[in-house]
């Protein structure tokens, strides 16, 4: 349809499901538990209501997602966002790319890196460290994955520790997962303007 | 659960007391939750249209599409009557799974090309919306697991 957003942007779109999401009023107790719906929290996105069709997966995926992106130690949050963005650009998940480019820009208080990536893709002129991180995330996201020993060497040369490299493996791979839900089960469309 | 007993660490060949093992141990919670996620997509209580054997066959097929023969063999062991579907050259018409496998293959390896039409094809083939979500969760999880294993193998071979 004509309103689908096809270009990378930091303006987070709305996500329109291609299947009918679970209706909150019809949700089972197991679904409500996975959705973390409580009397004081009844706002649930269409995306999460879509995933509630497979409640056993949803219940384990949400804490796993949060641990990979937000747990302390290891690679910085902004660099994990760069890993997420690399995968999302390969898989052309406009929605995920927008969310994680926006988070990267906010965490670093700088739009230079994501502007360059959206303008030039893998040809973007980045710092040695960002380049090594983005290249690994991008190649890891290819299908089949194409990251090789030279990419690990580039990460080492850029100063990453083993723990940071593992966090990058996890954050990029996590978006191999998230992109295959967001990009496959719905479309990115402009946010509705509320007056 | 011991970290050395998870699918990821076993198949990546993570060596005890190595720098890789130390990086993995620092994220033990993530490794354990990944194993829980494998159980949720491969062996769920609510199977929908996809029994555990068919899910295992699809998982082996996706692993083969990614060129990971070891992971494919791990899943193939549980594929039972659907074992033939682990071969990406099998279209699955004989098992009534042609539309399902067409989506599996595209989501796995041509992700960026998936459009609304691919989902409509399944809906026309009378695959329910909950089953479409279940199928996507299975393939999407495997994309994650395949890439974590591949990354750990790279780290492990760097250390060797």
Interface residues (C-beta under 8 A of the other chain):
Chain A: X1 X18 X19 X20 X50 X51 X53 X54 X55 X56 X57 X59 X60 X61 X63 X64 X67 X68 X71 X73 X74 X90 X91 X92 X93 X140 X141 X143 X144 X145 X147 X148 X149 X151 X152 X153 X156 X161 X162 X163 X165 X166 X167 X168 X169 X170 X172 X173 X174 X176 X177 X178 X179 X180 X181 X183 X184 X185 X187
Chain B: X19 X20 X22 X23 X24 X26 X27 X29 X30 X33 X34 X36 X37 X40 X41 X44 X45 X46 X48 X65 X66 X67 X68 X107 X108 X109 X110 X111 X112 X114 X116 X118 X119 X120 X123 X129 X130 X132 X133 X134 X136 X137 X139 X140 X141 X143 X144 X145 X146 X147 X148 X150 X151 X152 X154 X155 X157 X158
